[in-house]
Amino acid sequence: MVTPLVIGAAAIAALVEIVSVWRVVRMGRTLRRIDERVGRFAHSIELLTGTTEGCFNAIAEQLEALVPVPVPPAELTPVAPPERRTVSPKRARAAGRRGLAAKPVAVEEEVSDAEFALRMHLARSRAAAAEGSDDAALCS
């Protein structure tokens, strides 16, 4: 004799089993889709890796072709340091006494304007100090 309580319990158990089977089937479909996506990603990464490696190899070959041939040390010629020109103190004093502008004389002497102007100023202050004037105190 089957009581309604046993039938109800069996129906609930059957319903739980049906829901569980339905969820397992649904998860199986989801897992298949995830597996397909992972497969596509793996294939894409494989293509990307192969292409990148091929590009790096091509670039390395191009760079190797551009490397210059090293020159033996015996063929190197030493370079002399540039000649440093100094302003002659006589020229600076003469230009200062005559009241010449520093720029044209500096061009002739092949030095900077500022250096020649400084030399003129120093020559004037030395001349003033030699004469003993009060301007020497202001210039130094």
C-alpha positions as CSV (number, residue, x, y, z in Angstrom):
1,M,0.0,0.0,0.0
2,V,1.4,3.2,-1.1
3,T,0.4,6.2,0.9
4,P,0.1,9.7,-0.5
5,L,3.1,10.7,1.6
6,V,5.4,8.2,-0.2
7,I,4.0,9.3,-3.6
8,G,4.6,13.0,-2.7
9,A,8.2,12.3,-1.5
10,A,8.9,10.3,-4.7
11,A,7.5,13.1,-6.8
12,I,9.7,15.7,-5.1
13,A,12.8,13.4,-5.5
14,A,12.0,13.0,-9.2
15,L,11.5,16.7,-9.6
16,V,14.9,17.4,-7.9
17,E,16.6,14.8,-10.2
18,I,15.0,16.4,-13.3
19,V,16.2,19.8,-12.2
20,S,19.7,18.4,-11.5
21,V,19.9,16.7,-14.9
22,W,18.6,19.8,-16.6
23,R,21.4,21.9,-14.9
24,V,24.1,19.3,-15.8
25,V,22.9,19.4,-19.5
26,R,22.9,23.2,-19.5
27,M,26.4,23.3,-17.9
28,G,27.6,20.8,-20.6
29,R,26.4,23.2,-23.3
30,T,28.1,26.1,-21.6
31,L,31.3,24.1,-21.2
32,R,31.2,23.2,-24.9
33,R,30.9,26.9,-25.8
34,I,33.7,27.8,-23.4
35,D,35.9,25.0,-24.9
36,E,35.2,26.4,-28.4
37,R,36.2,29.9,-27.4
38,V,39.4,28.7,-25.6
39,G,40.3,26.8,-28.8
40,R,39.8,29.9,-30.9
41,F,41.9,32.0,-28.6
42,A,44.6,29.3,-28.5
43,H,44.6,29.3,-32.4
44,S,44.7,33.1,-32.5
45,I,47.6,33.2,-30.1
46,E,49.5,30.6,-32.1
47,L,49.0,32.7,-35.3
48,L,50.1,35.9,-33.5
49,T,53.2,34.2,-32.0
50,G,54.2,32.8,-35.4
51,T,53.7,36.1,-37.2
52,T,55.6,38.0,-34.5
53,E,58.5,35.6,-34.6
54,G,58.7,35.8,-38.3
55,C,58.7,39.6,-38.2
56,F,61.5,39.6,-35.5
57,N,63.6,37.3,-37.7
58,A,63.1,39.5,-40.8
59,I,64.1,42.6,-38.8
60,A,67.1,40.8,-37.4
61,E,68.2,39.9,-41.0
62,Q,67.7,43.5,-42.1
63,L,69.8,44.8,-39.2
64,E,72.6,42.4,-39.8
65,A,72.7,43.5,-43.4
66,L,73.0,47.2,-42.3
67,V,75.9,46.6,-39.8
68,P,78.9,48.6,-41.1
69,V,82.2,46.8,-41.6
70,P,84.5,47.7,-38.7
71,V,87.6,49.8,-39.7
72,P,90.9,48.4,-38.4
73,P,92.5,50.8,-35.8
74,A,95.6,51.3,-38.1
75,E,93.5,53.2,-40.6
76,L,92.1,55.6,-38.1
77,T,93.6,59.1,-38.3
78,P,94.0,61.1,-35.1
79,V,92.2,64.4,-35.1
80,A,94.1,67.4,-33.7
81,P,92.3,69.5,-31.1
82,P,91.1,72.8,-32.4
83,E,93.5,75.7,-32.1
84,R,92.5,78.1,-29.4
85,R,93.0,81.7,-30.2
86,T,93.7,84.2,-27.6
87,V,93.3,87.9,-27.9
88,S,96.5,89.8,-27.8
89,P,96.6,92.4,-25.0
90,K,98.3,94.9,-27.2
91,R,95.4,94.8,-29.7
92,A,92.8,95.1,-27.0
93,R,94.6,98.1,-25.4
94,A,94.9,99.8,-28.8
95,A,91.3,99.2,-29.6
96,G,90.2,100.5,-26.2
97,R,92.4,103.6,-26.5
98,R,91.1,104.4,-30.0
99,G,87.5,103.8,-28.8
100,L,86.8,101.1,-31.3
101,A,83.8,98.9,-31.0
102,A,84.5,95.4,-29.8
103,K,82.5,93.6,-32.5
104,P,84.6,94.5,-35.6
105,V,87.9,93.8,-33.8
106,A,86.6,90.6,-32.4
107,V,85.7,89.4,-35.9
108,E,89.2,90.2,-37.1
109,E,90.7,88.4,-34.1
110,E,88.3,85.5,-34.6
111,V,87.1,85.5,-31.0
112,S,83.7,86.2,-29.4
113,D,82.5,89.7,-28.9
114,A,82.2,89.2,-25.1
115,E,85.7,87.9,-24.7
116,F,87.2,90.8,-26.6
117,A,85.0,93.3,-24.7
118,L,86.3,91.8,-21.5
119,R,89.9,92.1,-22.6
120,M,89.3,95.8,-23.6
121,H,87.8,96.4,-20.1
122,L,90.8,94.7,-18.4
123,A,93.3,96.7,-20.5
124,R,91.5,100.0,-19.7
125,S,91.5,99.2,-16.0
126,R,95.2,98.3,-16.0
127,A,96.0,101.5,-17.8
128,A,94.0,103.5,-15.4
129,A,95.7,101.8,-12.4
130,A,99.1,102.5,-13.9
131,E,98.2,106.2,-14.2
132,G,97.0,106.2,-10.6
133,S,93.6,107.7,-11.3
134,D,90.5,107.1,-9.1
135,D,88.7,105.4,-12.1
136,A,91.0,102.4,-11.5
137,A,89.2,101.6,-8.2
138,L,85.8,101.7,-10.0
139,C,87.0,99.4,-12.9
140,S,88.5,96.7,-10.8
